[in-house]
Amino acid sequence: MLVFRSIGLQPVVLADEYLYSKFARLVPFAAAAIPSYLYFALYRLTSVCGDGFLDCARVLNVALFIAAVPFVFSVARTIVSRQAATVIALATLAGPANSYTAYFMPDAAYWLAFWVFAWYLLRLRDADGLERWCVAGVLHGVAALVKPHALLFLPAVVVYIVVAGWPSDRSLIDRPLKCALVLVAASLATKLAVGYVLAGASGLTLFGTLYGGIARNNMAASHYAHLVALAVPVAVRHALVVVALFAVPVAAGAALLAGSARSRQGLDAGSRVALLAALVVANLIATTAIFSAATENTARLHLRYYDFAFPLLLMLGALGAGADAPPRRGWRAAIAVVPAVAIVWLAVAGLRGMRGNLVDCPEWAGLQPHSAWLVIVSGLGLAALATWVVAPRKGARLYTFVVVPLAVVVSTVTINTAMRQRLVPDAYDRAGQFARHYLPADARGDVVVVGSERGEVYRALFHLDSAGAGMAVIPEGASYDMANLPRGRQWALVVGEHALVGEMPFALPMDGFVLARAGGPLTLDFRQPAWPGIIESASGLSYPEPWGRWSSAAAVDLEFARPLPRRFALRLHGRAFGPNAGAEIRATVGGHSASFTLGEAIAERRVVLDNPDRGKLLTISVPHPTPPRDLGLNADARTIGIGLVDIAIVPE
């Protein structure tokens, strides 16, 4: 279902998918601005699929996302029944987060990396050998090589190790600290060592130039107060959504941790899951809020920076209450007040000041804010929470076997319906796809995509699939002057209602976009399959080979797309075949001609031609077209004569 749901969709996440595809497939790892080197190394394999690289990435995403589910089930089985663990595993697999498998992004692989790490970490105890903690560190380092964001929850992992291993005799606290230190050291060593192997000295970075630049720009002390002022309300809204979406798990986790704090028996398995979930989610809510404030993007609800930990919350909801949870109903009622208020607030007032979409927060967007479904799911969640206060196990069953499946069905149907709308390409999709197939590979790097919507321009760049292509964003309805093309760029792919001005000898107006070539040097590389914007028609040429092309007739006719100069030098690299070596070869344009000779080795020739009438047709006459078969050389029946590597028209 996941594969068939995603195959054929156009790109959805605009700049992100373009950048990850570019860094994985089009540039050396050392040039990647994001140090997801392990992800890039794996997804570089999608290039073997040619134009289908995006769909191949989706198939790989599905495989990795599904591979994470057994680890979710295994962790769940340590604290809940097989039936509840099965529901949690299926909710993870069929839930809204599976939308990540449709994108050329590392999120699906990151889910697998996190859950392998969490599965291993939750089985460790501070009495285990340091080599096992070292393995945990390596697994965390692997997660950071898939997505450097894993480093952001490393503080939560350190606190978890210390608190979970806190002994009754505080003089022994050095053991958990030593375990945490080993894990951190192994993680960083893995991250940097593998980064160096894959990207050289450029790989010796934690967050790369993109995220590192954002951090450096906001490290000034004068920014701190401003960041905090912006980040606090963002963090509150994130916490509000998480508490409302997972009301019963939050209440159950709080009860477990409160009971464990009163107990001197240490943490049981359920309390460890609650502790890890609370620390990771809280850590990443704070980090996400700071990042949103640093980028002045406080209106977006980025649950995807930590929703990989949500299955931990589902486990707490299924557990309901542990052995150390407060047994008194009054305690549970007090704990349930905050989740109940959060549910009612979001169901009635909504999320003011922030917006959610299916990419940033599929769990929230899938419930269709301000819809009847949100009210129904919220009402059932409130009922499950009230039942939990009275009878924790019954509340857990209502939540796990009714609320969770209903929320998954509603949100997944909503998201799948929205994603399927991307089956129909828009003008930016069509523009990028057309230019990719129309232009030779070498020419695609000379393209500048022009449009009035920055995000949509990235969509065209994704389809164009060239590391060298550029972009320009202009106001809606504004004209574009071809003279504004950066030096070395010859093509403008203009999307939308924008008039083109300036020297433009060649333009292809299409439905919603124009591909235009600026006036530039007239050069032909005969290793290429075509010369769009330069040649209108060509005859007398054989197919392209790694070195160039053979002529295949008595004359090679090249009709240029624009009139040739009144006087120009014809500069070419070529060679002659058999009886043509040393024979006179004549170049003609507009009734004027000049002759030259070629030998059997590739050499440069230069002749000057007059063209007073500005003719466009250049003819190169072949003296003795001869099939190699007639000379007994091989079975080639083509009537070849001269081999052309390249031609340049140089005005005199």
C-alpha positions as CSV (number, residue, x, y, z in Angstrom):
1,M,0.0,0.0,0.0
2,L,2.8,2.4,0.9
3,V,4.6,1.8,-2.4
4,F,1.5,2.2,-4.6
5,R,0.3,5.2,-2.6
6,S,3.5,7.1,-3.4
7,I,4.6,6.0,-6.9
8,G,4.1,8.7,-9.4
9,L,3.6,11.6,-7.0
10,Q,5.4,14.8,-7.8
11,P,7.8,16.2,-5.2
12,V,6.0,17.5,-2.1
13,V,8.6,19.1,0.2
14,L,10.2,21.4,-2.3
15,A,13.6,22.7,-1.1
16,D,14.2,19.8,1.3
17,E,13.7,17.1,-1.4
18,Y,15.8,19.0,-3.9
19,L,18.7,19.5,-1.5
20,Y,18.8,15.9,-0.2
21,S,18.6,14.6,-3.8
22,K,21.4,16.9,-4.9
23,F,23.7,16.0,-2.0
24,A,23.0,12.3,-2.3
25,R,23.3,12.0,-6.1
26,L,24.7,15.0,-7.9
27,V,27.7,16.3,-5.9
28,P,30.6,14.8,-3.9
29,F,29.8,14.2,-0.3
30,A,32.4,16.8,0.7
31,A,30.2,19.5,-1.0
32,A,27.1,18.5,1.0
33,A,25.9,21.3,3.3
34,I,24.1,18.7,5.5
35,P,26.3,15.9,7.0
36,S,23.9,13.1,6.5
37,Y,26.7,11.1,4.9
38,L,25.4,7.6,5.6
39,Y,22.0,8.5,4.1
40,F,23.7,10.0,1.1
41,A,25.8,6.9,0.6
42,L,22.8,4.6,0.6
43,Y,20.5,6.8,-1.5
44,R,23.1,7.4,-4.1
45,L,22.1,4.0,-5.3
46,T,18.8,5.5,-6.6
47,S,20.8,7.0,-9.5
48,V,20.8,3.5,-11.1
49,C,17.1,4.1,-11.7
50,G,17.7,6.9,-14.1
51,D,14.7,9.2,-14.4
52,G,12.9,7.0,-11.9
53,F,15.3,7.9,-9.1
54,L,12.5,9.5,-7.0
55,D,10.3,6.4,-7.1
56,C,13.3,4.2,-6.3
57,A,13.9,6.4,-3.2
58,R,10.4,5.8,-2.2
59,V,10.7,2.0,-2.4
60,L,13.8,2.2,-0.3
61,N,12.0,4.5,2.2
62,V,9.2,2.0,2.5
63,A,11.7,-0.9,3.2
64,L,13.5,1.1,5.9
65,F,10.3,2.4,7.5
66,I,8.9,-1.1,7.7
67,A,12.2,-2.4,9.2
68,A,11.7,-0.1,12.2
69,V,8.3,-1.6,13.1
70,P,9.7,-4.9,14.6
71,F,11.8,-2.8,17.0
72,V,8.8,-0.8,18.0
73,F,6.9,-4.1,18.7
74,S,9.8,-5.6,20.6
75,V,10.1,-2.6,23.0
76,A,6.3,-2.5,23.5
77,R,6.3,-6.2,24.4
78,T,8.6,-5.5,27.4
79,I,5.8,-3.5,29.1
80,V,2.4,-4.4,27.5
81,S,0.5,-7.4,26.2
82,R,1.0,-8.9,22.8
83,Q,-2.4,-7.5,21.6
84,A,-1.6,-4.0,22.7
85,A,2.0,-4.2,21.2
86,T,0.4,-5.4,17.9
87,V,-1.9,-2.4,17.8
88,I,1.0,-0.1,18.5
89,A,3.1,-1.6,15.8
90,L,0.3,-1.4,13.3
91,A,-0.5,2.2,14.3
92,T,3.1,3.0,13.7
93,L,3.1,1.3,10.3
94,A,-0.3,2.6,9.1
95,G,-0.2,6.0,10.9
96,P,0.4,9.4,9.4
97,A,4.2,9.3,9.8
98,N,4.3,6.8,7.0
99,S,3.8,9.8,4.7
100,Y,7.6,10.3,5.1
101,T,8.2,7.3,2.8
102,A,7.0,9.5,-0.2
103,Y,9.7,12.1,0.1
104,F,13.4,12.1,-1.0
105,M,14.3,12.9,2.6
106,P,16.0,10.9,5.4
107,D,13.1,10.7,7.8
108,A,12.1,7.1,7.0
109,A,15.7,5.9,7.4
110,Y,16.0,8.1,10.6
111,W,13.0,6.2,12.1
112,L,14.8,3.0,11.7
113,A,18.1,4.3,13.1
114,F,16.3,5.8,16.2
115,W,14.4,2.7,16.9
116,V,17.4,0.4,16.7
117,F,19.1,2.7,19.1
118,A,16.2,3.0,21.5
119,W,15.6,-0.8,21.5
120,Y,19.2,-1.4,22.4
121,L,19.4,1.5,25.0
122,L,16.2,0.4,26.9
123,R,17.8,-3.0,27.4
124,L,21.0,-1.7,28.9
125,R,21.6,-1.4,32.7
126,D,24.5,0.5,34.3
127,A,25.9,-2.8,35.5
128,D,26.5,-3.9,31.9
129,G,30.0,-3.8,30.5
130,L,31.3,-0.6,29.0
131,E,31.6,-2.3,25.6
132,R,27.8,-2.6,25.4
133,W,27.5,1.1,26.1
134,C,30.1,1.7,23.4
135,V,27.8,-0.3,21.0
136,A,24.9,2.0,22.0
137,G,27.1,5.0,21.2
138,V,27.9,3.6,17.8
139,L,24.2,3.1,17.1
140,H,23.5,6.7,18.1
141,G,26.4,7.8,15.8
142,V,24.9,5.9,12.9
143,A,21.6,7.8,13.6
144,A,23.5,11.1,13.5
145,L,25.0,10.1,10.1
146,V,21.5,9.5,8.8
147,K,20.3,12.8,10.1
148,P,22.5,15.1,12.3
149,H,19.4,16.0,14.4
150,A,20.1,12.9,16.4
151,L,22.8,14.9,18.2
152,L,20.2,17.2,19.5
153,F,18.6,14.6,21.8
154,L,22.0,13.4,23.1
155,P,21.5,15.5,26.3
156,A,18.3,13.6,26.9
157,V,20.0,10.3,26.5
158,V,22.7,11.4,29.0
159,V,20.1,12.4,31.6
160,Y,18.2,9.2,31.0
161,I,21.3,7.1,31.7
162,V,22.1,9.0,34.9
163,V,18.6,9.0,36.3
164,A,17.8,5.4,35.3
165,G,21.0,4.2,36.9
166,W,20.9,6.5,39.9
167,P,21.8,4.2,42.9
168,S,20.4,4.3,46.4
169,D,24.0,4.9,47.5
170,R,24.8,8.3,45.8
171,S,28.5,7.6,46.2
172,L,28.2,5.1,43.3
173,I,26.9,7.7,40.8
174,D,30.2,7.6,39.0
175,R,29.1,4.4,37.2
176,P,26.1,5.8,35.3
177,L,28.2,8.9,34.5
178,K,30.9,6.7,33.1
179,C,28.4,4.8,31.0
180,A,27.0,8.1,29.6
181,L,30.5,9.3,28.8
182,V,31.4,6.2,26.9
183,L,28.2,6.4,24.9
184,V,28.7,10.1,24.0
185,A,32.4,9.4,23.1
186,A,31.5,6.4,20.9
187,S,28.7,8.4,19.2
188,L,30.9,11.3,18.3
189,A,33.8,9.1,17.3
190,T,31.5,7.1,14.9
191,K,30.0,10.3,13.5
192,L,33.3,12.0,12.8
193,A,35.2,8.8,11.7
194,V,32.6,7.7,9.1
195,G,32.2,11.3,8.0
196,Y,35.9,11.6,7.4
197,V,35.9,8.3,5.4
198,L,33.0,9.4,3.2
199,A,33.7,13.1,2.9
200,G,37.3,13.7,3.8
201,A,38.1,16.7,6.0
202,S,34.7,18.2,5.2
203,G,33.1,15.3,7.1
204,L,34.7,16.4,10.4
205,T,31.6,18.4,11.3
206,L,28.7,17.9,13.6
207,F,26.0,19.8,11.9
208,G,27.5,20.9,8.6
209,T,27.5,24.3,7.0
210,L,23.8,24.8,6.7
211,Y,22.8,24.2,10.3
212,G,26.1,25.4,11.6
213,G,25.6,28.7,9.8
214,I,22.2,29.2,11.5
215,A,23.7,28.5,14.9
216,R,26.6,30.9,14.3
217,N,24.3,33.7,13.2
218,N,22.4,33.5,16.4
219,M,25.2,32.9,19.0
220,A,25.6,36.6,19.8
221,A,24.6,37.4,23.4
222,S,22.3,40.2,22.1
223,H,20.2,37.5,20.4
224,Y,19.6,35.4,23.5
225,A,16.7,37.5,25.0
226,H,15.1,37.8,21.6
227,L,15.4,34.0,20.9
228,V,13.9,33.2,24.3
229,A,11.0,35.6,23.8
230,L,10.2,33.9,20.5
231,A,10.9,30.3,21.6
232,V,8.9,30.1,24.8
233,P,5.4,30.5,23.2
234,V,6.5,28.1,20.4
235,A,7.5,25.5,22.9
236,V,4.2,26.0,24.8
237,R,2.2,25.4,21.7
238,H,4.2,22.3,20.8
239,A,3.7,20.9,24.3
240,L,0.0,21.7,24.1
241,V,-0.4,19.7,20.9
242,V,1.6,16.7,22.2
243,V,-0.3,16.6,25.5
244,A,-3.6,16.8,23.7
245,L,-2.8,14.2,21.1
246,F,-1.4,11.8,23.7
247,A,-3.5,12.7,26.8
248,V,-3.7,9.2,28.3
249,P,0.0,8.4,27.6
250,V,1.1,11.7,29.1
251,A,-1.0,11.1,32.2
252,A,0.1,7.5,32.6
253,G,3.8,8.4,32.1
254,A,3.5,11.2,34.7
255,A,1.9,8.7,37.1
256,L,4.7,6.2,36.5
257,L,7.5,8.7,37.0
258,A,5.8,10.2,40.1
259,G,5.5,6.7,41.6
260,S,9.1,5.8,40.7
261,A,10.3,9.1,42.4
262,R,8.7,7.9,45.6
263,S,10.1,4.4,45.3
264,R,13.6,3.2,46.2
265,Q,13.4,0.1,44.1
266,G,14.8,1.7,40.9
267,L,13.0,2.1,37.6
268,D,11.0,-0.8,36.1
269,A,10.7,-1.3,32.4
270,G,7.6,0.9,32.1
271,S,9.2,3.8,34.0
272,R,12.3,3.6,31.8
273,V,10.1,4.0,28.7
274,A,8.3,6.9,30.3
275,L,11.5,8.5,31.3
276,L,13.1,8.2,27.9
277,A,10.0,9.4,26.1
278,A,9.6,12.4,28.4
279,L,13.3,13.4,28.1
280,V,13.5,13.0,24.4
281,V,10.3,14.8,23.6
282,A,10.9,17.6,26.0
283,N,14.5,18.0,24.8
284,L,13.5,18.2,21.2
285,I,10.5,20.5,21.8
286,A,12.9,23.0,23.4
287,T,15.4,22.5,20.6
288,T,12.7,22.8,17.9
289,A,11.4,26.0,19.5
290,I,14.8,27.6,19.6
291,F,15.4,26.6,15.9
292,S,12.0,28.1,14.9
293,A,12.9,31.3,16.7
294,A,16.4,31.4,15.2
295,T,15.0,31.1,11.7
296,E,12.1,33.5,12.4
297,N,9.8,30.7,11.4
298,T,7.6,30.5,14.5
299,A,4.3,29.9,12.7
300,R,5.1,26.3,11.6
301,L,4.4,23.3,13.9
302,H,7.4,21.0,13.4
303,L,6.3,17.8,15.1
304,R,8.5,15.8,12.6
305,Y,11.6,16.8,14.5
306,Y,10.5,14.4,17.3
307,D,7.5,12.4,16.2
308,F,9.7,9.3,15.8
309,A,9.4,9.0,19.7
310,F,5.6,9.0,19.6
311,P,5.3,5.2,19.6
312,L,6.9,5.3,23.1
313,L,4.0,7.4,24.2
314,L,1.5,4.9,22.7
315,M,3.2,2.2,24.8
316,L,2.5,4.3,27.9
317,G,-1.1,4.7,26.9
318,A,-1.5,1.0,26.6
319,L,0.3,0.4,29.9
320,G,-2.1,2.7,31.8
321,A,-0.5,2.3,35.1
322,G,2.5,0.5,36.5
323,A,3.3,-1.1,39.8
324,D,4.8,2.2,41.1
325,A,2.0,4.5,39.8
326,P,0.1,6.4,42.5
327,P,-2.8,4.1,43.5
328,R,-5.1,6.8,44.8
329,R,-7.7,8.2,42.4
330,G,-7.2,11.7,43.6
331,W,-3.6,11.7,42.4
332,R,-4.7,10.4,39.0
333,A,-7.4,13.1,38.8
334,A,-4.9,15.8,39.6
335,I,-2.5,14.5,36.9
336,A,-5.3,14.3,34.3
337,V,-6.3,18.0,34.7
338,V,-3.6,19.3,32.3
339,P,-4.2,16.8,29.5
340,A,-8.0,17.4,29.8
341,V,-7.6,21.1,29.5
342,A,-5.3,20.7,26.5
343,I,-7.8,18.5,24.7
344,V,-10.7,20.9,25.2
345,W,-8.6,23.9,24.3
346,L,-7.4,22.5,21.0
347,A,-10.8,21.1,20.1
348,V,-12.6,24.4,20.7
349,A,-10.1,27.1,20.1
350,G,-7.6,25.4,17.8
351,L,-3.9,26.2,17.6
352,R,-3.6,30.0,17.5
353,G,-0.5,31.5,16.1
354,M,0.8,28.3,14.4
355,R,-0.2,26.3,11.4
356,G,0.3,22.7,10.6
357,N,0.6,20.9,7.3
358,L,0.9,17.2,6.3
359,V,4.7,17.4,6.1
360,D,5.6,19.2,9.3
361,C,3.0,17.6,11.6
362,P,1.0,14.7,9.9
363,E,-0.4,13.6,13.3
364,W,-2.0,17.0,13.9
365,A,-2.8,17.9,10.3
366,G,-4.4,14.5,9.6
367,L,-7.1,15.1,12.2
368,Q,-8.3,18.1,10.2
369,P,-8.3,20.9,12.7
370,H,-11.6,22.6,13.2
371,S,-13.4,19.6,11.7
372,A,-16.0,17.2,13.2
373,W,-13.4,14.4,13.2
374,L,-11.2,16.3,15.5
375,V,-14.1,16.8,17.9
376,I,-15.0,13.1,17.8
377,V,-11.4,11.9,18.3
378,S,-10.9,14.5,21.0
379,G,-14.1,13.5,22.8
380,L,-13.1,9.9,22.8
381,G,-9.7,10.8,24.1
382,L,-11.3,12.8,26.9
383,A,-13.5,9.8,27.7
384,A,-10.5,7.5,27.8
385,L,-8.7,9.9,30.1
386,A,-11.7,10.1,32.5
387,T,-11.9,6.3,32.4
388,W,-8.2,6.1,33.2
389,V,-8.7,8.3,36.3
390,V,-11.4,5.9,37.6
391,A,-9.9,2.6,36.3
392,P,-6.5,2.8,34.7
393,R,-6.5,-0.5,32.9
394,K,-10.0,0.1,31.4
395,G,-8.9,3.6,30.3
396,A,-5.7,2.1,28.7
397,R,-7.8,-0.4,26.8
398,L,-10.3,2.2,25.6
399,Y,-7.4,4.4,24.5
400,T,-5.4,1.7,22.8
401,F,-8.1,-0.3,21.1
402,V,-10.5,2.6,20.2
403,V,-9.0,6.0,20.2
404,V,-5.6,5.1,18.6
405,P,-7.1,3.1,15.7
406,L,-9.7,5.8,15.0
407,A,-7.1,8.5,15.0
408,V,-4.9,6.5,12.7
409,V,-7.7,5.8,10.2
410,V,-8.9,9.5,10.1
411,S,-5.4,11.0,9.8
412,T,-4.1,8.5,7.3
413,V,-7.1,8.9,5.0
414,T,-6.8,12.6,5.2
415,I,-3.1,12.6,4.4
416,N,-3.3,10.0,1.6
417,T,-6.1,12.0,0.0
418,A,-4.0,15.2,0.1
419,M,-0.9,13.5,-1.2
420,R,-2.7,11.9,-4.1
421,Q,-3.4,15.4,-5.4
422,R,0.2,15.7,-6.2
423,L,-0.3,13.1,-9.0
424,V,-1.1,16.0,-11.3
425,P,2.0,18.0,-12.3
426,D,1.8,21.8,-12.1
427,A,3.6,24.3,-14.3
428,Y,6.8,24.0,-12.3
429,D,6.8,20.2,-12.4
430,R,6.2,20.3,-16.2
431,A,8.9,23.0,-16.7
432,G,11.6,21.0,-14.9
433,Q,10.6,17.7,-16.5
434,F,10.6,19.2,-20.0
435,A,14.0,20.9,-19.6
436,R,15.5,17.7,-18.2
437,H,14.5,15.7,-21.3
438,Y,15.0,18.5,-23.9
439,L,18.5,19.7,-22.9
440,P,21.6,17.5,-22.9
441,A,23.0,16.7,-19.5
442,D,25.9,19.2,-19.8
443,A,23.5,22.0,-20.8
444,R,21.2,21.6,-17.8
445,G,23.9,23.1,-15.5
446,D,23.6,26.3,-17.6
447,V,19.9,26.8,-16.7
448,V,18.5,29.4,-14.4
449,V,15.0,28.6,-13.2
450,V,13.0,31.8,-12.9
451,G,9.7,32.1,-11.0
452,S,7.8,34.2,-8.5
453,E,7.4,31.4,-5.8
454,R,10.7,30.4,-4.2
455,G,9.4,27.0,-3.0
456,E,8.0,26.1,-6.3
457,V,11.2,27.1,-8.1
458,Y,12.9,24.3,-6.0
459,R,10.3,21.9,-7.5
460,A,11.5,22.7,-11.0
461,L,15.1,22.4,-9.9
462,F,14.4,18.9,-8.5
463,H,13.1,17.7,-11.8
464,L,15.9,19.4,-13.8
465,D,18.3,17.3,-11.7
466,S,21.5,19.2,-12.2
467,A,23.9,20.4,-9.4
468,G,24.9,23.4,-11.5
469,A,21.4,24.8,-12.2
470,G,20.6,28.1,-10.6
471,M,17.4,30.0,-9.5
472,A,16.0,33.5,-9.6
473,V,12.9,34.7,-7.8
474,I,11.2,37.7,-9.3
475,P,7.9,39.5,-8.4
476,E,4.7,38.0,-9.8
477,G,4.0,39.4,-13.3
478,A,7.5,41.0,-13.6
479,S,9.5,40.7,-16.8
480,Y,12.8,39.0,-16.9
481,D,15.8,40.4,-18.8
482,M,18.0,37.8,-20.4
483,A,20.9,40.1,-19.7
484,N,20.5,39.3,-16.0
485,L,21.6,35.7,-16.6
486,P,24.8,35.1,-14.6
487,R,28.0,34.8,-16.5
488,G,28.3,31.4,-18.0
489,R,24.6,30.6,-18.0
490,Q,22.9,30.4,-21.3
491,W,19.4,29.2,-20.6
492,A,16.4,30.7,-18.7
493,L,13.5,28.4,-17.7
494,V,10.8,31.0,-16.9
495,V,7.7,29.7,-15.2
496,G,4.5,31.8,-14.9
497,E,3.3,35.0,-16.6
498,H,6.6,36.7,-17.1
499,A,7.6,38.6,-20.3
500,L,11.1,38.0,-21.6
501,V,13.2,40.9,-22.8
502,G,16.8,41.2,-24.2
503,E,18.7,39.3,-26.7
504,M,17.0,35.9,-27.1
505,P,17.7,34.2,-30.4
506,F,15.8,31.1,-29.4
507,A,12.7,30.5,-27.2
508,L,10.3,27.7,-26.7
509,P,6.9,28.9,-25.3
510,M,5.1,26.0,-23.6
511,D,2.0,25.7,-21.4
512,G,2.8,27.8,-18.4
513,F,6.6,28.2,-19.0
514,V,9.2,29.3,-21.5
515,L,12.6,27.8,-22.2
516,A,14.8,30.5,-23.7
517,R,18.5,30.6,-24.8
518,A,20.4,33.8,-24.5
519,G,22.8,35.0,-27.2
520,G,26.1,33.2,-26.6
521,P,28.9,31.3,-28.4
522,L,27.8,29.0,-31.2
523,T,29.5,25.8,-30.3
524,L,28.6,22.2,-31.1
525,D,29.9,19.2,-29.1
526,F,29.3,16.2,-31.3
527,R,29.4,13.9,-28.4
528,Q,26.0,15.3,-27.4
529,P,22.7,13.9,-28.8
530,A,21.4,17.3,-29.7
531,W,22.1,21.0,-29.7
532,P,18.9,22.8,-28.7
533,G,18.8,26.5,-29.2
534,I,21.8,26.3,-31.6
535,I,20.8,24.0,-34.4
536,E,17.3,23.8,-36.0
537,S,18.2,20.8,-38.1
538,A,21.1,18.6,-38.9
539,S,21.7,15.8,-41.5
540,G,24.6,13.7,-42.8
541,L,25.7,12.8,-39.3
542,S,25.8,9.3,-37.6
543,Y,25.1,8.7,-33.9
544,P,27.2,10.2,-31.1
545,E,30.1,8.2,-29.8
546,P,32.4,8.9,-26.8
547,W,34.8,10.9,-28.9
548,G,32.3,12.6,-31.4
549,R,30.5,11.6,-34.6
550,W,31.2,10.3,-38.0
551,S,29.7,11.9,-41.1
552,S,27.3,9.4,-42.8
553,A,26.6,11.1,-46.2
554,A,28.4,13.1,-48.9
555,A,27.7,16.3,-47.0
556,V,27.0,17.4,-43.4
557,D,24.3,20.1,-43.3
558,L,23.9,22.1,-40.2
559,E,21.1,24.7,-40.1
560,F,21.6,27.1,-37.2
561,A,18.8,28.6,-35.2
562,R,19.9,32.1,-35.9
563,P,21.8,33.9,-38.8
564,L,25.5,33.4,-38.7
565,P,27.9,36.4,-38.6
566,R,28.8,38.2,-41.8
567,R,32.4,37.0,-41.4
568,F,33.4,34.3,-39.0
569,A,36.1,31.7,-38.3
570,L,35.0,28.1,-38.4
571,R,37.1,26.3,-35.8
572,L,36.8,22.5,-35.5
573,H,38.4,19.5,-34.1
574,G,38.2,16.4,-36.3
575,R,39.8,13.6,-38.3
576,A,39.4,11.9,-41.6
577,F,38.7,8.2,-42.4
578,G,40.6,6.1,-45.0
579,P,40.7,7.8,-48.4
580,N,39.5,11.1,-47.0
581,A,42.8,11.7,-45.2
582,G,44.6,14.6,-46.9
583,A,41.7,15.1,-49.4
584,E,40.1,18.6,-49.7
585,I,37.1,19.2,-47.5
586,R,35.0,22.2,-48.3
587,A,32.9,24.3,-45.9
588,T,30.2,26.4,-47.5
589,V,27.7,29.1,-46.2
590,G,25.6,31.5,-48.2
591,G,27.4,30.6,-51.5
592,H,30.9,31.3,-50.0
593,S,33.3,28.5,-49.2
594,A,36.7,27.6,-47.8
595,S,38.6,24.3,-47.8
596,F,40.8,22.4,-45.4
597,T,42.2,18.9,-44.9
598,L,42.3,16.4,-42.0
599,G,44.5,13.5,-41.2
600,E,43.6,10.3,-39.5
601,A,44.5,11.7,-36.0
602,I,42.3,14.3,-34.3
603,A,43.5,17.8,-35.0
604,E,42.3,21.4,-34.9
605,R,41.5,23.3,-38.1
606,R,40.5,26.9,-38.6
607,V,39.1,28.5,-41.7
608,V,37.5,31.9,-42.3
609,L,34.2,32.2,-44.2
610,D,32.4,35.3,-45.6
611,N,28.7,35.4,-45.1
612,P,27.4,38.8,-46.3
613,D,23.8,37.6,-46.6
614,R,23.8,36.2,-43.0
615,G,23.0,32.7,-44.1
616,K,22.1,30.0,-41.5
617,L,23.0,26.8,-43.4
618,L,26.6,25.5,-43.0
619,T,27.5,22.6,-45.3
620,I,30.7,20.5,-45.0
621,S,31.3,18.4,-48.1
622,V,32.9,15.0,-47.6
623,P,35.2,14.1,-50.5
624,H,35.1,10.3,-50.4
625,P,32.3,8.7,-48.2
626,T,33.3,5.1,-47.8
627,P,31.8,2.2,-45.8
628,P,34.5,0.5,-43.6
629,R,33.0,-2.8,-44.8
630,D,34.1,-2.1,-48.4
631,L,37.7,-1.7,-47.2
632,G,37.5,-5.1,-45.4
633,L,38.0,-3.4,-42.0
634,N,34.8,-4.6,-40.3
635,A,31.0,-5.1,-41.0
636,D,30.2,-1.3,-40.6
637,A,28.1,-0.3,-43.7
638,R,27.9,3.4,-42.9
639,T,29.4,5.7,-45.6
640,I,31.7,7.6,-43.3
641,G,34.2,10.2,-44.3
642,I,35.2,12.6,-41.6
643,G,34.9,12.5,-37.8
644,L,33.8,15.7,-36.0
645,V,34.6,16.3,-32.3
646,D,33.4,19.9,-32.0
647,I,32.8,23.1,-34.0
648,A,32.8,26.7,-33.0
649,I,31.6,29.8,-34.9
650,V,33.9,32.7,-34.0
651,P,32.9,36.1,-35.4
652,E,35.7,38.0,-37.1
